[in-house]
Amino acid sequence: MIRRWLSVALIAVSFQSFGLQDTANIEASSSHYIRDDLFVFLHAGPGRNYRILGSIEAGTPITLLNTNREEEFSEVKDNEGRTGWVETRYVSNSISMAEQLPLLSEQLADSQASLQAVRSENTQLRQQLSEARQTAAQLTQRTEEQAKEITTLSSKIERADQDELFRWFTRGGMVAGAGILLGVILSYLPKKRKRGDQWM
């Protein structure tokens, strides 16, 4: 809250300083204000010696009608329709604090709302990022597990191929051995003689 009012005060001082710099170059216009002092006297003529017609509150919008540079007084018309003269130093073409404060308060509220929205969005984005990182970690772990499983299955397939090849070699050897043994046995069996070979 203190920062808020300090910000408003700083902006007000900057606007007021800007208004003091432009006092010498004031031209007739309806977009002028009584500076943010307590109040100023409205005189019947361009000087303090003229009759006082009343006072104008600080921040009141006025219409600048004429400026007397020698006496440093300006003829103005206030929001009540009264016409008179006030000291030129109290006239500013900058918006008054009375009108600045609601605008600045509204802008500050809008800025705070925007900041809150941005913070909320950042929180959501951080949560989404955290979830995405967790998902990525889980996928990485699954990938590693699947890679290990593939390696294990490849090893099993390779061993199975080797076992099958060994079985084929073993069976081939057995068949070859059996053939050789059978050939040896057959070679030692007595052959039958034909009748033509016997003596009459």
C-alpha positions in Angstrom: 0.0 0.0 0.0 2.8 2.4 0.9 4.5 1.7 -2.5 1.3 2.4 -4.2 0.9 5.9 -2.7 4.6 6.6 -3.2 4.3 5.8 -6.9 1.2 8.1 -7.1 3.1 10.8 -5.3 6.1 10.6 -7.6 4.0 10.7 -10.7 2.1 13.7 -9.3 5.4 15.6 -8.5 6.6 14.9 -12.1 3.3 16.2 -13.5 3.4 19.2 -11.3 7.1 20.0 -12.3 6.1 19.7 -15.9 3.2 22.1 -15.3 5.5 24.7 -13.7 7.8 24.6 -16.7 5.0 25.2 -19.1 3.4 28.1 -17.2 5.2 30.8 -19.2 3.9 29.4 -22.5 0.2 29.1 -21.5 -2.3 29.7 -24.3 -6.1 30.1 -24.2 -7.7 26.7 -23.9 -10.3 24.8 -22.0 -7.9 22.0 -21.0 -6.3 23.7 -18.0 -6.5 23.1 -14.3 -5.9 24.9 -11.1 -2.6 23.5 -9.7 -2.8 21.2 -6.7 -2.5 23.8 -4.0 -5.1 24.2 -1.4 -7.1 26.8 -3.3 -6.6 30.1 -5.2 -8.5 33.4 -5.0 -10.5 34.5 -8.0 -10.0 38.3 -8.5 -12.1 40.8 -10.5 -9.0 42.0 -12.4 -5.4 41.1 -13.2 -3.8 41.8 -9.8 -4.0 41.1 -6.1 -5.4 44.6 -5.5 -8.7 43.7 -7.3 -11.7 42.6 -5.5 -11.8 38.9 -4.6 -14.8 37.2 -6.2 -14.3 33.8 -4.5 -11.9 30.9 -4.5 -11.3 27.9 -6.8 -10.4 24.6 -5.3 -7.2 22.8 -6.3 -7.6 20.5 -9.3 -10.6 22.3 -10.7 -10.9 22.2 -14.5 -10.9 25.8 -15.9 -11.1 27.5 -19.3 -8.2 29.9 -19.9 -9.5 33.0 -21.6 -6.6 35.5 -21.5 -3.1 36.0 -20.0 -1.6 39.2 -18.7 2.1 38.5 -18.8 3.1 41.8 -17.1 1.0 41.2 -14.0 1.4 37.4 -14.3 -2.4 36.9 -14.0 -4.7 34.8 -16.2 -8.3 35.3 -16.9 -10.2 32.1 -16.4 -13.7 30.6 -16.3 -14.3 27.9 -13.7 -16.7 24.9 -13.8 -19.4 27.0 -12.1 -19.4 29.5 -14.9 -17.6 32.3 -12.9 -15.1 34.5 -14.8 -12.2 36.1 -13.0 -8.4 36.4 -12.7 -6.0 34.1 -10.9 -2.2 34.1 -10.7 -0.7 32.5 -13.7 1.6 30.3 -11.6 -1.4 28.5 -10.3 -2.6 27.5 -13.8 -1.4 24.3 -15.4 -2.1 22.5 -18.6 -1.3 19.2 -16.8 -4.2 17.1 -15.5 -4.9 17.7 -11.9 -4.1 15.3 -9.1 -7.8 15.1 -8.3 -8.4 13.6 -11.7 -5.0 11.8 -11.9 -5.5 9.7 -8.8 -8.6 7.7 -10.0 -6.9 7.1 -13.3 -3.6 6.1 -11.7 -5.5 3.9 -9.2 -7.3 2.2 -12.1 -4.1 1.8 -14.1 -2.4 0.4 -11.0 -5.3 -2.1 -10.4 -5.1 -3.1 -14.1 -1.3 -3.6 -13.8 -1.7 -5.7 -10.7 -4.4 -7.8 -12.3 -2.1 -8.3 -15.4 0.8 -9.2 -13.1 -1.4 -11.6 -11.2 -2.5 -13.2 -14.5 1.1 -13.5 -15.6 2.1 -15.0 -12.3 -0.7 -17.5 -12.5 0.3 -18.4 -16.1 3.9 -18.8 -15.0 2.8 -21.1 -12.3 0.8 -23.2 -14.7 3.7 -23.3 -17.2 6.1 -24.4 -14.4 3.7 -27.1 -13.4 3.4 -28.3 -17.0 7.2 -28.2 -17.4 7.6 -30.3 -14.2 5.1 -32.8 -15.5 6.8 -32.9 -18.9 10.1 -33.6 -17.2 8.6 -36.4 -15.1 7.1 -37.9 -18.2 10.4 -37.6 -20.0 12.2 -39.3 -17.1 9.6 -42.1 -17.1 10.0 -42.6 -20.8 13.8 -42.6 -20.5 13.6 -45.3 -17.8 11.2 -47.4 -19.9 13.5 -47.0 -22.9 16.5 -48.2 -20.9 14.5 -51.1 -19.5 13.3 -52.1 -23.0 16.9 -51.8 -24.3 18.1 -54.2 -21.6 15.3 -56.6 -22.4 16.2 -56.4 -26.1 19.8 -57.2 -25.2 18.7 -60.1 -23.0 16.4 -61.5 -25.7 19.2 -61.1 -28.4 21.6 -63.1 -26.1 19.0 -65.8 -25.7 18.3 -66.0 -29.4 22.1 -66.2 -30.1 22.5 -69.0 -27.6 19.5 -70.8 -29.0 21.0 -70.6 -32.5 24.3 -71.9 -31.2 22.5 -74.8 -29.4 20.5 -75.6 -32.5 23.6 -75.6 -34.6 25.4 -77.8 -32.1 22.5 -80.2 -32.1 22.6 -80.4 -35.9 26.3 -81.0 -35.9 25.8 -83.7 -33.3 23.0 -85.4 -35.2 25.0 -85.2 -38.4 28.0 -86.8 -36.6 25.8 -89.5 -35.2 24.3 -90.3 -38.6 27.8 -90.3 -40.2 29.1 -92.6 -37.5 26.2 -94.9 -37.8 26.8 -95.1 -41.6 30.4 -96.0 -41.2 29.7 -98.6 -38.5 27.0 -100.1 -40.8 29.5 -100.2 -43.7 32.1 -102.0 -41.5 29.5 -104.5 -40.3 28.3 -105.2 -43.8 31.8 -105.7 -45.0 32.4 -108.5 -42.5 29.2 -110.4 -43.2 29.7 -113.7 -45.3 28.5 -113.5 -48.8 26.1 -116.1 -50.2 27.5 -118.3 -53.0 25.6 -118.6 -56.2 24.6 -122.1 -57.5 26.6 -121.7 -60.6 29.7 -121.4 -58.6 29.3 -124.9 -57.0 30.9 -128.1 -58.4 28.7 -130.6 -60.2 
